[in-house]
Every structure is written in C-alpha cells, then in structure tokens.
C-alpha cells in the first residue's frame, strides 16, 4: 500500500505523440502531461506536480517514458497503472508503477536517454506510418551516414546542434553512441546521451540525411561542431520520426524501465 504520509511514484508509460503539443503542460493546447495529470488526479486526487523524464516536442513519440509525482493515496501500487489507464485515451498507456526513493525526480534522476529516429525509405508512402516515420524516397548512403554519426560521439559542445528557444547552463553533452541501421525499408538513427538540448536529436538526424545526400562530408562533422554555429549543420528533421526509446535509472525505477 502507498503510505498515507505520501510517497513518490514513478510511472512507466508510452505514447503516440501525433495528437499532442509535446509533453509539457500548456494553457491552451492538449499535451501529454496535461492529459496524464487529469487521469492521475482521478485516481489520486492529492497528487502533486507530475514531472516527465524529457520535454518531448509536438508530434514526438515515446516507446518508454517515465513520469513521477507524489501522493498520499492508499491505492495498491500494482493496481495504479490500470486505474490511471482507465481515464487515458488510447494513444497513452501506463504499463507499470513503482515506489521511487525519496528525492527521486523523473528528469533529474535520469542517468542517460536514447532517442531513435525512424525513416521509411520507399518509393511509395505507407499510410499506416503517417506521422510515425519520415517518408524518404531517395536511396540513403548508410555508410556515409555511419561515418558522420561517429563525429557526434563523445563529450562535446552541442551548441551547433541546438535550436533556439531554450536556456541551458551548458551546451556540453556526452553522447555515448550514435548509430545508423537499415532493415528493409526502415532506416533507424539512434542516439544515446546523458542529456539532450532542444532539437538536438532531430538536428543530428537532419544532418545525417544531408550527409547521405552529399550536401555535407562525413569528415566535416567535428569541424562544424566546433563552430558552435547552428547554420552549419543540416536542418531539423520533422518530429514524426522521433521516439524516446530508452531511459536509464538506478534501483527499482531502473529495473521497471528496463523490462
């Protein structure tokens, strides 16, 4: 049972972001956070603010996502996902919940994250992938893209890969891996880092597409990153291909998210 004095709950969820104006709650637009908060408070009326592990943009999806909040509700923790899910629309699903340690915060306690960018490479569109993958009809040069992806790996200043619109104390991030894979018509770009700047993952994806098209050289990436000039990299790829795919934590929350 959840103690009456209040505990921090971590939820595991997934969502299709096509209908939403991102995660962050907004006064006039429908968001994932606002929709989840309304459902949680149907079950736990005293629930405090809901914190998400990442501020996903409008149209971006999540295969795994963690949200945390504090409550004194006495509902058993194993019943919480189904109870909250009963008040959620079909494009948001809560699959698990655990008691988190004191001081846990879904975004500040996160050790690293992985985003994947999905490209549907075909001569004809697939209507079932509309708003769920970037349609791309040209033949990608996977070899060039992989060579360029290596230029984003390491502890680097990612100012050149950040769009304007958010303030951060530092633009330095550590990217642990950046890979490109093709399986039939699906091309997947994956980026794992200790944190992401605004539009960083989508800028990396757009830049790798530019490299594939010969508009940038794979070997240019380290030099272009050093300029800290956003105009030197490729465009910001559209949001529909981006998914938050994995999140790492310690303890019970980490075990829940790894299932």
N, C-alpha and C positions, 0 to 999 in steps of 0.2 A: 504494500500500500504506500501511497505518497504521504509523507508526514504532513500533519496539519500546519506545522511551522513554516512550511514552504521549502521546495527543492527546485533545483534546476533540471529541466527536462530537455533532452536532445532528441529531435525527431529526424528520422531518415525519410526523405521524400524524393519524388521525381516529378517533372512537369514538362509539358509541351508548352513552350512559351509563345506560340504563334498569336494567341489572342491577347497577350498581356503587354503592358508598357513596362516590361522589366520586372525585377524583383522589388525594388524599393517602393515603399508605400507613397502614393501621391494623392493630392486632394481631389482631383477630378478624373483621373484615369484609372482603369482597372489594372491592378498589379497582382503578382503572385503573393507578396507579403500581405497586402490588404485582404485578399481572398482567404489566405490561410489564417490570419488573425481572427476574422469573423467566425471561421469554423472552430478554432481552438476555444474561443470565448463562449461558444455554445456549450462546450463540454466543461471548460474550466473558467467560470466567469471572472475569477480573480487574477487570471493570467497577466503577467507583466508584459513589457515590450518584447516583441519577437525579433531576434537577431538572426540574420542569414549569413551563411558562410561566404557568400560572394554577391556582389551587386551586379547581377546579370542585366544586360541591356534588353530593350524591347525586341521581341522576336527570338531571343536566345533560349535554348532549352537546357534541361538538366537531367542526366541519367542517374546521377547521385547528387543529393543536396542535403545539407544539414542545417537545421534551424533550432534555436534554443530559446527557452523562456522560463520564467519562474512562476510557480503556482503552489498553493496550499491545498489543492483538490485531493480528495481521497480516492479517486478512481484508480483501480489497479493499473499498473504501468503496462501490462500486457494487453489490456483492453483499450488503451488510449488510441493506438493507430486506427482501429476500426471505428471507434466512437467519433474521432475527428473526421475520418474519411466519409462518414455518413452525411456530413454537411459540405463536402467539397464537390466541385464539378468534375466531370470525367477526365479532364486534362491535368489534374493534380492528384497525386496519390501518396499517401503516407503509408510506408511499409513496416516501420519499426520505431521503437522508442526505448530509451534507457535513461536511468538516473545519471546525471553528469556530476562530476565533483564540484565542490564549492569554488566559485570563481570562474567556472567554465564559461566561455563565450564562443559562439559558433565561428566567428571570423577571427578573433584574436588568438584563439587556441589552436587554430588550424596550422599544421606543420608544412604542408605543401598541397598543391592542387594540380589537376591535369584537365586541360581543355582539349577536345578534338574538334576538328573542322572537317565536315563531310562534303565531298564534291561528287555529284552524279555526272559521270563522263559518258555521254552518249550522243548520237545524232538526233534523237527524239526525246522530248520531255517525258517524264513519268508523272502523271497527275497525282499519284499517291505519295510522291515525295515533294509536292508543292509546299513551300515554307518549311521543309525539313532537311533540305540539302541544296547546295548551289548547283544549278544546272550549268554544265560546261561542255560544249560540243567539240572543242579543239582537242587534239591528242596531247596529253601532258608529257613533258620530258621529266620522268621521275628521277632519273639520275642527276640532272641539273638541280632539281628541287632538293634532293637529299644533300648534295654538296653545299647548297646555300643554307639549308637548315642547320648545318654544323656551325655556321657563323653566329648563330643566336645562343649557343650553349656556353654556359659559364656565368660568372658573376660580372655583370656588365651594366653600364648605364644605358637604360632603355628609353631615354628621352626622345630619340628619333622614332620610336615605335609607339609613342603615346599621343592620342588625340587630345586637343584642348578640351577643357570642361571639368577637370577635377584637380584639386590641390593635394599634393603629397609632400611629405617631408623630404623624401629622396626618390629619385628615379632609378636607383640601382636595385636590380633584382638578380636572383640566381636562377638560371634555367638549367635544370638537371638533364633534360633530354628534349630533343626536337626531331621528330621523325616523320617520314612520308611513306605510306604504304598504298599499294593498289591491289584490289581484289576484284577482278572483273570490271564492272562499270563504276565501282566505288573507290574513290581516292580519299584517304584519310590522313590529315595532318594532325599530329598530336604534340602538345607542348606541356611539359611538366615543370613547375616552378614553385618557389617559395611564396610567390605573390605575383599579381598581375596589375599593371597600370591600365588606365581607361583605354579600351580598344586595342590593347597590346596583342592579344591572341589573334584578333581579326586583322591587324596590321601585318603580323607575321604571315598569316595565310595569304593575304593580298600580295605581299612581297614575293612569296614563293611562286605564286601564279605568274607574276611579272617575270621572274627568273625563267620559268618554264617557257614563256613566250619570247624570250631573248631580249627583253627590254632592260634587264639588268644582268650582270655577270654573277655567277655564284661566288666568285672570289672577291667581289666588291663589298659584300655584306659587312665584314669587320670595319672597313674604312668608312662606309656610310654610317654605321652605328656611332663611330667616334665623332661625327659632325654634330650629333645631337639635333639634327635638323629633320623634322617630320617630313618635309617635302622631298627628301632624298630617297625615301623608301617607297614601296608600292602603295596602292590605295587600300583603304579599309574594306575588307571583304564584307559582303552583306551578312546580316545577323542570322539568317535562317539556317546556315550551315554549322553554326557553333553550338557545342554542347559542353557543359561542365560534366566531366565523366568520372572523375575520382577525387576524393578528398581524404587526407591523412590526419589522424589524431592519435594520441596515446590512449591507453586504458580501454574501458568498456565502450566508449564512443567510437574509438578507432576500430574495435572489433565489429561493432554494428555496421560501420560504413564499409568494411572490407568484405562483407558477406556477398 
